[in-house]
Amino acid sequence: MKIYKSSVYNEDFKKELQLISKLKNPNIVNFIGFIAEKSQLGIIFEFCENGNLKNFLKNEKNLTWKRKLNILIGISKGMELD
């Protein structure tokens, strides 16, 4: 879940929701929904067993260059525009 510091349901939040709700790619974490209650705004994504990419790379000490390259290829495929 991504929590927002602002509790204001504004145009930026709406735009982000519209964008991520349209993303369908096996290399991108799926959008599940959002929460907008009282003083909290959040975006809910699918559960990733290994955590986010940043934590995975930080904690994984024995990544081979082949594995690193595969990760980079996955990232670039997730960034591709249709």
mmCIF file of the N, C-alpha and C atoms, coordinates in Angstrom:
data_MODEL
# 
_entry.id   MODEL 
# 
loop_
_atom_site.group_PDB 
_atom_site.id 
_atom_site.type_symbol 
_atom_site.label_atom_id 
_atom_site.label_alt_id 
_atom_site.label_comp_id 
_atom_site.label_asym_id 
_atom_site.label_entity_id 
_atom_site.label_seq_id 
_atom_site.pdbx_PDB_ins_code 
_atom_site.Cartn_x 
_atom_site.Cartn_y 
_atom_site.Cartn_z 
_atom_site.occupancy 
_atom_site.B_iso_or_equiv 
_atom_site.pdbx_formal_charge 
_atom_site.auth_seq_id 
_atom_site.auth_comp_id 
_atom_site.auth_asym_id 
_atom_site.auth_atom_id 
_atom_site.pdbx_PDB_model_num 
ATOM 1   N N  . MET A 1 1  ? 0.835   -1.167  0.000   1.00 0.00 ? 1  MET A N  1 
ATOM 2   C CA . MET A 1 1  ? 0.000   0.000   0.000   1.00 0.00 ? 1  MET A CA 1 
ATOM 3   C C  . MET A 1 1  ? 0.882   1.233   0.000   1.00 0.00 ? 1  MET A C  1 
ATOM 4   N N  . LYS A 1 2  ? 0.528   2.182   -0.794  1.00 0.00 ? 2  LYS A N  1 
ATOM 5   C CA . LYS A 1 2  ? 1.229   3.461   -0.834  1.00 0.00 ? 2  LYS A CA 1 
ATOM 6   C C  . LYS A 1 2  ? 0.352   4.472   -0.101  1.00 0.00 ? 2  LYS A C  1 
ATOM 7   N N  . ILE A 1 3  ? 0.878   5.040   0.979   1.00 0.00 ? 3  ILE A N  1 
ATOM 8   C CA . ILE A 1 3  ? 0.130   6.004   1.788   1.00 0.00 ? 3  ILE A CA 1 
ATOM 9   C C  . ILE A 1 3  ? 0.550   7.415   1.384   1.00 0.00 ? 3  ILE A C  1 
ATOM 10  N N  . TYR A 1 4  ? -0.406  8.295   1.263   1.00 0.00 ? 4  TYR A N  1 
ATOM 11  C CA . TYR A 1 4  ? -0.127  9.687   0.903   1.00 0.00 ? 4  TYR A CA 1 
ATOM 12  C C  . TYR A 1 4  ? -0.079  10.560  2.144   1.00 0.00 ? 4  TYR A C  1 
ATOM 13  N N  . LYS A 1 5  ? 0.829   11.525  2.135   1.00 0.00 ? 5  LYS A N  1 
ATOM 14  C CA . LYS A 1 5  ? 0.941   12.461  3.254   1.00 0.00 ? 5  LYS A CA 1 
ATOM 15  C C  . LYS A 1 5  ? -0.252  13.393  3.296   1.00 0.00 ? 5  LYS A C  1 
ATOM 16  N N  . SER A 1 6  ? -0.739  13.751  2.139   1.00 0.00 ? 6  SER A N  1 
ATOM 17  C CA . SER A 1 6  ? -1.898  14.636  2.070   1.00 0.00 ? 6  SER A CA 1 
ATOM 18  C C  . SER A 1 6  ? -3.168  13.810  2.230   1.00 0.00 ? 6  SER A C  1 
ATOM 19  N N  . SER A 1 7  ? -4.128  14.345  2.922   1.00 0.00 ? 7  SER A N  1 
ATOM 20  C CA . SER A 1 7  ? -5.408  13.654  3.064   1.00 0.00 ? 7  SER A CA 1 
ATOM 21  C C  . SER A 1 7  ? -6.442  14.244  2.112   1.00 0.00 ? 7  SER A C  1 
ATOM 22  N N  . VAL A 1 8  ? -5.985  15.068  1.194   1.00 0.00 ? 8  VAL A N  1 
ATOM 23  C CA . VAL A 1 8  ? -6.886  15.741  0.265   1.00 0.00 ? 8  VAL A CA 1 
ATOM 24  C C  . VAL A 1 8  ? -6.992  14.924  -1.021  1.00 0.00 ? 8  VAL A C  1 
ATOM 25  N N  . TYR A 1 9  ? -8.204  14.529  -1.344  1.00 0.00 ? 9  TYR A N  1 
ATOM 26  C CA . TYR A 1 9  ? -8.470  13.788  -2.575  1.00 0.00 ? 9  TYR A CA 1 
ATOM 27  C C  . TYR A 1 9  ? -8.473  14.804  -3.706  1.00 0.00 ? 9  TYR A C  1 
ATOM 28  N N  . ASN A 1 10 ? -7.285  15.055  -4.287  1.00 0.00 ? 10 ASN A N  1 
ATOM 29  C CA . ASN A 1 10 ? -7.149  16.133  -5.267  1.00 0.00 ? 10 ASN A CA 1 
ATOM 30  C C  . ASN A 1 10 ? -6.921  15.579  -6.674  1.00 0.00 ? 10 ASN A C  1 
ATOM 31  N N  . GLU A 1 11 ? -6.698  16.491  -7.610  1.00 0.00 ? 11 GLU A N  1 
ATOM 32  C CA . GLU A 1 11 ? -6.521  16.112  -9.009  1.00 0.00 ? 11 GLU A CA 1 
ATOM 33  C C  . GLU A 1 11 ? -5.291  15.227  -9.225  1.00 0.00 ? 11 GLU A C  1 
ATOM 34  N N  . ASP A 1 12 ? -4.197  15.489  -8.500  1.00 0.00 ? 12 ASP A N  1 
ATOM 35  C CA . ASP A 1 12 ? -2.994  14.660  -8.650  1.00 0.00 ? 12 ASP A CA 1 
ATOM 36  C C  . ASP A 1 12 ? -3.284  13.210  -8.269  1.00 0.00 ? 12 ASP A C  1 
ATOM 37  N N  . PHE A 1 13 ? -3.985  13.024  -7.169  1.00 0.00 ? 13 PHE A N  1 
ATOM 38  C CA . PHE A 1 13 ? -4.344  11.686  -6.710  1.00 0.00 ? 13 PHE A CA 1 
ATOM 39  C C  . PHE A 1 13 ? -5.250  11.008  -7.744  1.00 0.00 ? 13 PHE A C  1 
ATOM 40  N N  . LYS A 1 14 ? -6.230  11.724  -8.263  1.00 0.00 ? 14 LYS A N  1 
ATOM 41  C CA . LYS A 1 14 ? -7.134  11.176  -9.279  1.00 0.00 ? 14 LYS A CA 1 
ATOM 42  C C  . LYS A 1 14 ? -6.369  10.768  -10.530 1.00 0.00 ? 14 LYS A C  1 
ATOM 43  N N  . LYS A 1 15 ? -5.433  11.618  -10.961 1.00 0.00 ? 15 LYS A N  1 
ATOM 44  C CA . LYS A 1 15 ? -4.648  11.322  -12.164 1.00 0.00 ? 15 LYS A CA 1 
ATOM 45  C C  . LYS A 1 15 ? -3.799  10.071  -11.977 1.00 0.00 ? 15 LYS A C  1 
ATOM 46  N N  . GLU A 1 16 ? -3.199  9.954   -10.798 1.00 0.00 ? 16 GLU A N  1 
ATOM 47  C CA . GLU A 1 16 ? -2.387  8.764   -10.534 1.00 0.00 ? 16 GLU A CA 1 
ATOM 48  C C  . GLU A 1 16 ? -3.254  7.513   -10.544 1.00 0.00 ? 16 GLU A C  1 
ATOM 49  N N  . LEU A 1 17 ? -4.431  7.584   -9.941  1.00 0.00 ? 17 LEU A N  1 
ATOM 50  C CA . LEU A 1 17 ? -5.346  6.438   -9.949  1.00 0.00 ? 17 LEU A CA 1 
ATOM 51  C C  . LEU A 1 17 ? -5.752  6.059   -11.374 1.00 0.00 ? 17 LEU A C  1 
ATOM 52  N N  . GLN A 1 18 ? -6.051  7.060   -12.177 1.00 0.00 ? 18 GLN A N  1 
ATOM 53  C CA . GLN A 1 18 ? -6.449  6.788   -13.562 1.00 0.00 ? 18 GLN A CA 1 
ATOM 54  C C  . GLN A 1 18 ? -5.312  6.124   -14.335 1.00 0.00 ? 18 GLN A C  1 
ATOM 55  N N  . LEU A 1 19 ? -4.107  6.597   -14.127 1.00 0.00 ? 19 LEU A N  1 
ATOM 56  C CA . LEU A 1 19 ? -2.952  6.045   -14.829 1.00 0.00 ? 19 LEU A CA 1 
ATOM 57  C C  . LEU A 1 19 ? -2.678  4.603   -14.408 1.00 0.00 ? 19 LEU A C  1 
ATOM 58  N N  . ILE A 1 20 ? -2.535  4.376   -13.118 1.00 0.00 ? 20 ILE A N  1 
ATOM 59  C CA . ILE A 1 20 ? -2.145  3.027   -12.671 1.00 0.00 ? 20 ILE A CA 1 
ATOM 60  C C  . ILE A 1 20 ? -3.257  1.996   -12.857 1.00 0.00 ? 20 ILE A C  1 
ATOM 61  N N  . SER A 1 21 ? -4.507  2.434   -12.883 1.00 0.00 ? 21 SER A N  1 
ATOM 62  C CA . SER A 1 21 ? -5.597  1.479   -13.092 1.00 0.00 ? 21 SER A CA 1 
ATOM 63  C C  . SER A 1 21 ? -5.594  0.936   -14.522 1.00 0.00 ? 21 SER A C  1 
ATOM 64  N N  . LYS A 1 22 ? -4.944  1.639   -15.444 1.00 0.00 ? 22 LYS A N  1 
ATOM 65  C CA . LYS A 1 22 ? -4.880  1.206   -16.840 1.00 0.00 ? 22 LYS A CA 1 
ATOM 66  C C  . LYS A 1 22 ? -3.662  0.338   -17.136 1.00 0.00 ? 22 LYS A C  1 
ATOM 67  N N  . LEU A 1 23 ? -2.681  0.310   -16.245 1.00 0.00 ? 23 LEU A N  1 
ATOM 68  C CA . LEU A 1 23 ? -1.445  -0.437  -16.493 1.00 0.00 ? 23 LEU A CA 1 
ATOM 69  C C  . LEU A 1 23 ? -1.691  -1.938  -16.337 1.00 0.00 ? 23 LEU A C  1 
ATOM 70  N N  . LYS A 1 24 ? -1.459  -2.654  -17.391 1.00 0.00 ? 24 LYS A N  1 
ATOM 71  C CA . LYS A 1 24 ? -1.595  -4.114  -17.372 1.00 0.00 ? 24 LYS A CA 1 
ATOM 72  C C  . LYS A 1 24 ? -0.345  -4.699  -17.997 1.00 0.00 ? 24 LYS A C  1 
ATOM 73  N N  . ASN A 1 25 ? 0.561   -5.167  -17.159 1.00 0.00 ? 25 ASN A N  1 
ATOM 74  C CA . ASN A 1 25 ? 1.819   -5.708  -17.641 1.00 0.00 ? 25 ASN A CA 1 
ATOM 75  C C  . ASN A 1 25 ? 2.326   -6.689  -16.593 1.00 0.00 ? 25 ASN A C  1 
ATOM 76  N N  . PRO A 1 26 ? 2.819   -7.862  -16.991 1.00 0.00 ? 26 PRO A N  1 
ATOM 77  C CA . PRO A 1 26 ? 3.314   -8.836  -16.010 1.00 0.00 ? 26 PRO A CA 1 
ATOM 78  C C  . PRO A 1 26 ? 4.537   -8.343  -15.242 1.00 0.00 ? 26 PRO A C  1 
ATOM 79  N N  . ASN A 1 27 ? 5.164   -7.266  -15.698 1.00 0.00 ? 27 ASN A N  1 
ATOM 80  C CA . ASN A 1 27 ? 6.346   -6.724  -15.027 1.00 0.00 ? 27 ASN A CA 1 
ATOM 81  C C  . ASN A 1 27 ? 6.025   -5.555  -14.109 1.00 0.00 ? 27 ASN A C  1 
ATOM 82  N N  . ILE A 1 28 ? 4.747   -5.270  -13.924 1.00 0.00 ? 28 ILE A N  1 
ATOM 83  C CA . ILE A 1 28 ? 4.318   -4.175  -13.049 1.00 0.00 ? 28 ILE A CA 1 
ATOM 84  C C  . ILE A 1 28 ? 3.367   -4.748  -12.001 1.00 0.00 ? 28 ILE A C  1 
ATOM 85  N N  . VAL A 1 29 ? 3.550   -4.323  -10.767 1.00 0.00 ? 29 VAL A N  1 
ATOM 86  C CA . VAL A 1 29 ? 2.673   -4.754  -9.677  1.00 0.00 ? 29 VAL A CA 1 
ATOM 87  C C  . VAL A 1 29 ? 1.257   -4.272  -9.986  1.00 0.00 ? 29 VAL A C  1 
ATOM 88  N N  . ASN A 1 30 ? 0.276   -5.165  -9.811  1.00 0.00 ? 30 ASN A N  1 
ATOM 89  C CA . ASN A 1 30 ? -1.112  -4.839  -10.139 1.00 0.00 ? 30 ASN A CA 1 
ATOM 90  C C  . ASN A 1 30 ? -1.760  -3.909  -9.120  1.00 0.00 ? 30 ASN A C  1 
ATOM 91  N N  . PHE A 1 31 ? -2.551  -2.985  -9.643  1.00 0.00 ? 31 PHE A N  1 
ATOM 92  C CA . PHE A 1 31 ? -3.365  -2.073  -8.846  1.00 0.00 ? 31 PHE A CA 1 
ATOM 93  C C  . PHE A 1 31 ? -4.594  -2.843  -8.374  1.00 0.00 ? 31 PHE A C  1 
ATOM 94  N N  . ILE A 1 32 ? -4.883  -2.776  -7.079  1.00 0.00 ? 32 ILE A N  1 
ATOM 95  C CA . ILE A 1 32 ? -6.041  -3.463  -6.515  1.00 0.00 ? 32 ILE A CA 1 
ATOM 96  C C  . ILE A 1 32 ? -7.173  -2.478  -6.244  1.00 0.00 ? 32 ILE A C  1 
ATOM 97  N N  . GLY A 1 33 ? -6.843  -1.351  -5.632  1.00 0.00 ? 33 GLY A N  1 
ATOM 98  C CA . GLY A 1 33 ? -7.869  -0.370  -5.299  1.00 0.00 ? 33 GLY A CA 1 
ATOM 99  C C  . GLY A 1 33 ? -7.264  0.796   -4.546  1.00 0.00 ? 33 GLY A C  1 
ATOM 100 N N  . PHE A 1 34 ? -8.123  1.594   -3.928  1.00 0.00 ? 34 PHE A N  1 
ATOM 101 C CA . PHE A 1 34 ? -7.629  2.725   -3.146  1.00 0.00 ? 34 PHE A CA 1 
ATOM 102 C C  . PHE A 1 34 ? -8.511  2.930   -1.928  1.00 0.00 ? 34 PHE A C  1 
ATOM 103 N N  . ILE A 1 35 ? -7.982  3.673   -0.981  1.00 0.00 ? 35 ILE A N  1 
ATOM 104 C CA . ILE A 1 35 ? -8.712  4.001   0.230   1.00 0.00 ? 35 ILE A CA 1 
ATOM 105 C C  . ILE A 1 35 ? -8.703  5.523   0.387   1.00 0.00 ? 35 ILE A C  1 
ATOM 106 N N  . ALA A 1 36 ? -9.844  6.070   0.698   1.00 0.00 ? 36 ALA A N  1 
ATOM 107 C CA . ALA A 1 36 ? -9.968  7.510   0.926   1.00 0.00 ? 36 ALA A CA 1 
ATOM 108 C C  . ALA A 1 36 ? -10.948 7.688   2.081   1.00 0.00 ? 36 ALA A C  1 
ATOM 109 N N  . GLU A 1 37 ? -10.427 7.529   3.287   1.00 0.00 ? 37 GLU A N  1 
ATOM 110 C CA . GLU A 1 37 ? -11.252 7.632   4.482   1.00 0.00 ? 37 GLU A CA 1 
ATOM 111 C C  . GLU A 1 37 ? -10.677 8.660   5.435   1.00 0.00 ? 37 GLU A C  1 
ATOM 112 N N  . LYS A 1 38 ? -11.528 9.500   5.913   1.00 0.00 ? 38 LYS A N  1 
ATOM 113 C CA . LYS A 1 38 ? -11.162 10.519  6.903   1.00 0.00 ? 38 LYS A CA 1 
ATOM 114 C C  . LYS A 1 38 ? -9.847  11.180  6.537   1.00 0.00 ? 38 LYS A C  1 
ATOM 115 N N  . SER A 1 39 ? -8.793  10.894  7.273   1.00 0.00 ? 39 SER A N  1 
ATOM 116 C CA . SER A 1 39 ? -7.517  11.580  7.048   1.00 0.00 ? 39 SER A CA 1 
ATOM 117 C C  . SER A 1 39 ? -6.507  10.703  6.320   1.00 0.00 ? 39 SER A C  1 
ATOM 118 N N  . GLN A 1 40 ? -6.973  9.631   5.662   1.00 0.00 ? 40 GLN A N  1 
ATOM 119 C CA . GLN A 1 40 ? -6.038  8.739   4.978   1.00 0.00 ? 40 GLN A CA 1 
ATOM 120 C C  . GLN A 1 40 ? -6.376  8.571   3.503   1.00 0.00 ? 40 GLN A C  1 
ATOM 121 N N  . LEU A 1 41 ? -5.338  8.653   2.696   1.00 0.00 ? 41 LEU A N  1 
ATOM 122 C CA . LEU A 1 41 ? -5.421  8.301   1.287   1.00 0.00 ? 41 LEU A CA 1 
ATOM 123 C C  . LEU A 1 41 ? -4.380  7.236   1.032   1.00 0.00 ? 41 LEU A C  1 
ATOM 124 N N  . GLY A 1 42 ? -4.733  6.212   0.302   1.00 0.00 ? 42 GLY A N  1 
ATOM 125 C CA . GLY A 1 42 ? -3.763  5.177   -0.006  1.00 0.00 ? 42 GLY A CA 1 
ATOM 126 C C  . GLY A 1 42 ? -4.125  4.437   -1.271  1.00 0.00 ? 42 GLY A C  1 
ATOM 127 N N  . ILE A 1 43 ? -3.122  3.894   -1.918  1.00 0.00 ? 43 ILE A N  1 
ATOM 128 C CA . ILE A 1 43 ? -3.310  3.071   -3.104  1.00 0.00 ? 43 ILE A CA 1 
ATOM 129 C C  . ILE A 1 43 ? -2.881  1.656   -2.741  1.00 0.00 ? 43 ILE A C  1 
ATOM 130 N N  . ILE A 1 44 ? -3.724  0.697   -3.081  1.00 0.00 ? 44 ILE A N  1 
ATOM 131 C CA . ILE A 1 44 ? -3.480  -0.693  -2.716  1.00 0.00 ? 44 ILE A CA 1 
ATOM 132 C C  . ILE A 1 44 ? -3.004  -1.457  -3.952  1.00 0.00 ? 44 ILE A C  1 
ATOM 133 N N  . PHE A 1 45 ? -1.853  -2.111  -3.803  1.00 0.00 ? 45 PHE A N  1 
ATOM 134 C CA . PHE A 1 45 ? -1.278  -2.921  -4.870  1.00 0.00 ? 45 PHE A CA 1 
ATOM 135 C C  . PHE A 1 45 ? -1.275  -4.384  -4.445  1.00 0.00 ? 45 PHE A C  1 
ATOM 136 N N  . GLU A 1 46 ? -1.070  -5.273  -5.398  1.00 0.00 ? 46 GLU A N  1 
ATOM 137 C CA . GLU A 1 46 ? -0.995  -6.697  -5.077  1.00 0.00 ? 46 GLU A CA 1 
ATOM 138 C C  . GLU A 1 46 ? 0.170   -6.957  -4.116  1.00 0.00 ? 46 GLU A C  1 
ATOM 139 N N  . PHE A 1 47 ? 0.056   -8.019  -3.344  1.00 0.00 ? 47 PHE A N  1 
ATOM 140 C CA . PHE A 1 47 ? 1.100   -8.400  -2.396  1.00 0.00 ? 47 PHE A CA 1 
ATOM 141 C C  . PHE A 1 47 ? 2.293   -8.973  -3.148  1.00 0.00 ? 47 PHE A C  1 
ATOM 142 N N  . CYS A 1 48 ? 3.488   -8.515  -2.789  1.00 0.00 ? 48 CYS A N  1 
ATOM 143 C CA . CYS A 1 48 ? 4.727   -9.040  -3.372  1.00 0.00 ? 48 CYS A CA 1 
ATOM 144 C C  . CYS A 1 48 ? 5.488   -9.772  -2.270  1.00 0.00 ? 48 CYS A C  1 
ATOM 145 N N  . GLU A 1 49 ? 5.582   -11.057 -2.408  1.00 0.00 ? 49 GLU A N  1 
ATOM 146 C CA . GLU A 1 49 ? 6.188   -11.904 -1.379  1.00 0.00 ? 49 GLU A CA 1 
ATOM 147 C C  . GLU A 1 49 ? 7.593   -11.460 -0.995  1.00 0.00 ? 49 GLU A C  1 
ATOM 148 N N  . ASN A 1 50 ? 8.376   -11.009 -1.957  1.00 0.00 ? 50 ASN A N  1 
ATOM 149 C CA . ASN A 1 50 ? 9.754   -10.594 -1.694  1.00 0.00 ? 50 ASN A CA 1 
ATOM 150 C C  . ASN A 1 50 ? 9.878   -9.106  -1.393  1.00 0.00 ? 50 ASN A C  1 
ATOM 151 N N  . GLY A 1 51 ? 8.770   -8.423  -1.180  1.00 0.00 ? 51 GLY A N  1 
ATOM 152 C CA . GLY A 1 51 ? 8.806   -6.992  -0.902  1.00 0.00 ? 51 GLY A CA 1 
ATOM 153 C C  . GLY A 1 51 ? 9.011   -6.199  -2.180  1.00 0.00 ? 51 GLY A C  1 
ATOM 154 N N  . ASN A 1 52 ? 9.380   -4.948  -2.024  1.00 0.00 ? 52 ASN A N  1 
ATOM 155 C CA . ASN A 1 52 ? 9.588   -4.120  -3.216  1.00 0.00 ? 52 ASN A CA 1 
ATOM 156 C C  . ASN A 1 52 ? 10.989  -4.348  -3.789  1.00 0.00 ? 52 ASN A C  1 
ATOM 157 N N  . LEU A 1 53 ? 11.187  -3.843  -4.990  1.00 0.00 ? 53 LEU A N  1 
ATOM 158 C CA . LEU A 1 53 ? 12.454  -4.065  -5.690  1.00 0.00 ? 53 LEU A CA 1 
ATOM 159 C C  . LEU A 1 53 ? 13.636  -3.481  -4.916  1.00 0.00 ? 53 LEU A C  1 
ATOM 160 N N  . LYS A 1 54 ? 13.449  -2.310  -4.352  1.00 0.00 ? 54 LYS A N  1 
ATOM 161 C CA . LYS A 1 54 ? 14.526  -1.660  -3.600  1.00 0.00 ? 54 LYS A CA 1 
ATOM 162 C C  . LYS A 1 54 ? 15.004  -2.553  -2.450  1.00 0.00 ? 54 LYS A C  1 
ATOM 163 N N  . ASN A 1 55 ? 14.078  -3.067  -1.663  1.00 0.00 ? 55 ASN A N  1 
ATOM 164 C CA . ASN A 1 55 ? 14.454  -3.930  -0.534  1.00 0.00 ? 55 ASN A CA 1 
ATOM 165 C C  . ASN A 1 55 ? 15.048  -5.250  -1.004  1.00 0.00 ? 55 ASN A C  1 
ATOM 166 N N  . PHE A 1 56 ? 14.496  -5.790  -2.094  1.00 0.00 ? 56 PHE A N  1 
ATOM 167 C CA . PHE A 1 56 ? 15.025  -7.040  -2.627  1.00 0.00 ? 56 PHE A CA 1 
ATOM 168 C C  . PHE A 1 56 ? 16.489  -6.879  -3.022  1.00 0.00 ? 56 PHE A C  1 
ATOM 169 N N  . LEU A 1 57 ? 16.782  -5.814  -3.769  1.00 0.00 ? 57 LEU A N  1 
ATOM 170 C CA . LEU A 1 57 ? 18.163  -5.589  -4.223  1.00 0.00 ? 57 LEU A CA 1 
ATOM 171 C C  . LEU A 1 57 ? 19.098  -5.296  -3.055  1.00 0.00 ? 57 LEU A C  1 
ATOM 172 N N  . LYS A 1 58 ? 18.589  -4.607  -2.052  1.00 0.00 ? 58 LYS A N  1 
ATOM 173 C CA . LYS A 1 58 ? 19.399  -4.275  -0.872  1.00 0.00 ? 58 LYS A CA 1 
ATOM 174 C C  . LYS A 1 58 ? 19.741  -5.534  -0.065  1.00 0.00 ? 58 LYS A C  1 
ATOM 175 N N  . ASN A 1 59 ? 18.785  -6.453  0.039   1.00 0.00 ? 59 ASN A N  1 
ATOM 176 C CA . ASN A 1 59 ? 18.964  -7.625  0.898   1.00 0.00 ? 59 ASN A CA 1 
ATOM 177 C C  . ASN A 1 59 ? 19.563  -8.832  0.183   1.00 0.00 ? 59 ASN A C  1 
ATOM 178 N N  . GLU A 1 60 ? 19.478  -8.858  -1.126  1.00 0.00 ? 60 GLU A N  1 
ATOM 179 C CA . GLU A 1 60 ? 19.997  -9.993  -1.888  1.00 0.00 ? 60 GLU A CA 1 
ATOM 180 C C  . GLU A 1 60 ? 21.488  -9.795  -2.134  1.00 0.00 ? 60 GLU A C  1 
ATOM 181 N N  . LYS A 1 61 ? 22.304  -10.584 -1.471  1.00 0.00 ? 61 LYS A N  1 
ATOM 182 C CA . LYS A 1 61 ? 23.764  -10.390 -1.521  1.00 0.00 ? 61 LYS A CA 1 
ATOM 183 C C  . LYS A 1 61 ? 24.439  -11.123 -2.673  1.00 0.00 ? 61 LYS A C  1 
ATOM 184 N N  . ASN A 1 62 ? 23.807  -12.162 -3.205  1.00 0.00 ? 62 ASN A N  1 
ATOM 185 C CA . ASN A 1 62 ? 24.480  -13.002 -4.198  1.00 0.00 ? 62 ASN A CA 1 
ATOM 186 C C  . ASN A 1 62 ? 23.808  -12.967 -5.560  1.00 0.00 ? 62 ASN A C  1 
ATOM 187 N N  . LEU A 1 63 ? 23.481  -11.785 -6.050  1.00 0.00 ? 63 LEU A N  1 
ATOM 188 C CA . LEU A 1 63 ? 22.884  -11.677 -7.374  1.00 0.00 ? 63 LEU A CA 1 
ATOM 189 C C  . LEU A 1 63 ? 23.950  -11.836 -8.449  1.00 0.00 ? 63 LEU A C  1 
ATOM 190 N N  . THR A 1 64 ? 23.703  -12.751 -9.369  1.00 0.00 ? 64 THR A N  1 
ATOM 191 C CA . THR A 1 64 ? 24.627  -12.919 -10.493 1.00 0.00 ? 64 THR A CA 1 
ATOM 192 C C  . THR A 1 64 ? 24.350  -11.819 -11.512 1.00 0.00 ? 64 THR A C  1 
ATOM 193 N N  . TRP A 1 65 ? 25.299  -11.608 -12.397 1.00 0.00 ? 65 TRP A N  1 
ATOM 194 C CA . TRP A 1 65 ? 25.096  -10.602 -13.446 1.00 0.00 ? 65 TRP A CA 1 
ATOM 195 C C  . TRP A 1 65 ? 23.946  -11.005 -14.358 1.00 0.00 ? 65 TRP A C  1 
ATOM 196 N N  . LYS A 1 66 ? 23.773  -12.306 -14.584 1.00 0.00 ? 66 LYS A N  1 
ATOM 197 C CA . LYS A 1 66 ? 22.666  -12.789 -15.406 1.00 0.00 ? 66 LYS A CA 1 
ATOM 198 C C  . LYS A 1 66 ? 21.334  -12.422 -14.759 1.00 0.00 ? 66 LYS A C  1 
ATOM 199 N N  . ARG A 1 67 ? 21.224  -12.621 -13.441 1.00 0.00 ? 67 ARG A N  1 
ATOM 200 C CA . ARG A 1 67 ? 19.986  -12.277 -12.718 1.00 0.00 ? 67 ARG A CA 1 
ATOM 201 C C  . ARG A 1 67 ? 19.753  -10.767 -12.742 1.00 0.00 ? 67 ARG A C  1 
ATOM 202 N N  . LYS A 1 68 ? 20.820  -9.988  -12.557 1.00 0.00 ? 68 LYS A N  1 
ATOM 203 C CA . LYS A 1 68 ? 20.703  -8.528  -12.602 1.00 0.00 ? 68 LYS A CA 1 
ATOM 204 C C  . LYS A 1 68 ? 20.208  -8.076  -13.973 1.00 0.00 ? 68 LYS A C  1 
ATOM 205 N N  . LEU A 1 69 ? 20.735  -8.680  -15.024 1.00 0.00 ? 69 LEU A N  1 
ATOM 206 C CA . LEU A 1 69 ? 20.316  -8.335  -16.378 1.00 0.00 ? 69 LEU A CA 1 
ATOM 207 C C  . LEU A 1 69 ? 18.841  -8.680  -16.587 1.00 0.00 ? 69 LEU A C  1 
ATOM 208 N N  . ASN A 1 70 ? 18.402  -9.832  -16.104 1.00 0.00 ? 70 ASN A N  1 
ATOM 209 C CA . ASN A 1 70 ? 16.993  -10.222 -16.218 1.00 0.00 ? 70 ASN A CA 1 
ATOM 210 C C  . ASN A 1 70 ? 16.080  -9.244  -15.472 1.00 0.00 ? 70 ASN A C  1 
ATOM 211 N N  . ILE A 1 71 ? 16.528  -8.765  -14.325 1.00 0.00 ? 71 ILE A N  1 
ATOM 212 C CA . ILE A 1 71 ? 15.754  -7.773  -13.575 1.00 0.00 ? 71 ILE A CA 1 
ATOM 213 C C  . ILE A 1 71 ? 15.644  -6.487  -14.388 1.00 0.00 ? 71 ILE A C  1 
ATOM 214 N N  . LEU A 1 72 ? 16.755  -6.039  -14.964 1.00 0.00 ? 72 LEU A N  1 
ATOM 215 C CA . LEU A 1 72 ? 16.746  -4.822  -15.778 1.00 0.00 ? 72 LEU A CA 1 
ATOM 216 C C  . LEU A 1 72 ? 15.852  -4.968  -17.009 1.00 0.00 ? 72 LEU A C  1 
ATOM 217 N N  . ILE A 1 73 ? 15.864  -6.127  -17.623 1.00 0.00 ? 73 ILE A N  1 
ATOM 218 C CA . ILE A 1 73 ? 14.997  -6.369  -18.783 1.00 0.00 ? 73 ILE A CA 1 
ATOM 219 C C  . ILE A 1 73 ? 13.537  -6.304  -18.356 1.00 0.00 ? 73 ILE A C  1 
ATOM 220 N N  . GLY A 1 74 ? 13.213  -6.894  -17.210 1.00 0.00 ? 74 GLY A N  1 
ATOM 221 C CA . GLY A 1 74 ? 11.845  -6.833  -16.695 1.00 0.00 ? 74 GLY A CA 1 
ATOM 222 C C  . GLY A 1 74 ? 11.397  -5.416  -16.418 1.00 0.00 ? 74 GLY A C  1 
ATOM 223 N N  . ILE A 1 75 ? 12.291  -4.609  -15.835 1.00 0.00 ? 75 ILE A N  1 
ATOM 224 C CA . ILE A 1 75 ? 11.984  -3.221  -15.562 1.00 0.00 ? 75 ILE A CA 1 
ATOM 225 C C  . ILE A 1 75 ? 11.715  -2.465  -16.866 1.00 0.00 ? 75 ILE A C  1 
ATOM 226 N N  . SER A 1 76 ? 12.572  -2.690  -17.848 1.00 0.00 ? 76 SER A N  1 
ATOM 227 C CA . SER A 1 76 ? 12.395  -1.972  -19.125 1.00 0.00 ? 76 SER A CA 1 
ATOM 228 C C  . SER A 1 76 ? 11.100  -2.402  -19.822 1.00 0.00 ? 76 SER A C  1 
ATOM 229 N N  . LYS A 1 77 ? 10.733  -3.671  -19.724 1.00 0.00 ? 77 LYS A N  1 
ATOM 230 C CA . LYS A 1 77 ? 9.457   -4.122  -20.320 1.00 0.00 ? 77 LYS A CA 1 
ATOM 231 C C  . LYS A 1 77 ? 8.275   -3.491  -19.605 1.00 0.00 ? 77 LYS A C  1 
ATOM 232 N N  . GLY A 1 78 ? 8.400   -3.298  -18.309 1.00 0.00 ? 78 GLY A N  1 
ATOM 233 C CA . GLY A 1 78 ? 7.334   -2.645  -17.551 1.00 0.00 ? 78 GLY A CA 1 
ATOM 234 C C  . GLY A 1 78 ? 7.191   -1.180  -17.910 1.00 0.00 ? 78 GLY A C  1 
ATOM 235 N N  . MET A 1 79 ? 8.248   -0.585  -18.424 1.00 0.00 ? 79 MET A N  1 
ATOM 236 C CA . MET A 1 79 ? 8.231   0.836   -18.792 1.00 0.00 ? 79 MET A CA 1 
ATOM 237 C C  . MET A 1 79 ? 7.823   1.063   -20.243 1.00 0.00 ? 79 MET A C  1 
ATOM 238 N N  . GLU A 1 80 ? 7.715   -0.012  -21.024 1.00 0.00 ? 80 GLU A N  1 
ATOM 239 C CA . GLU A 1 80 ? 7.344   0.105   -22.431 1.00 0.00 ? 80 GLU A CA 1 
ATOM 240 C C  . GLU A 1 80 ? 5.974   0.750   -22.590 1.00 0.00 ? 80 GLU A C  1 
ATOM 241 N N  . LEU A 1 81 ? 5.857   1.594   -23.563 1.00 0.00 ? 81 LEU A N  1 
ATOM 242 C CA . LEU A 1 81 ? 4.566   2.194   -23.873 1.00 0.00 ? 81 LEU A CA 1 
ATOM 243 C C  . LEU A 1 81 ? 3.946   1.440   -25.031 1.00 0.00 ? 81 LEU A C  1 
ATOM 244 N N  . ASP A 1 82 ? 2.651   1.218   -24.935 1.00 0.00 ? 82 ASP A N  1 
ATOM 245 C CA . ASP A 1 82 ? 1.945   0.536   -26.043 1.00 0.00 ? 82 ASP A CA 1 
ATOM 246 C C  . ASP A 1 82 ? 1.619   1.494   -27.139 1.00 0.00 ? 82 ASP A C  1 
# 
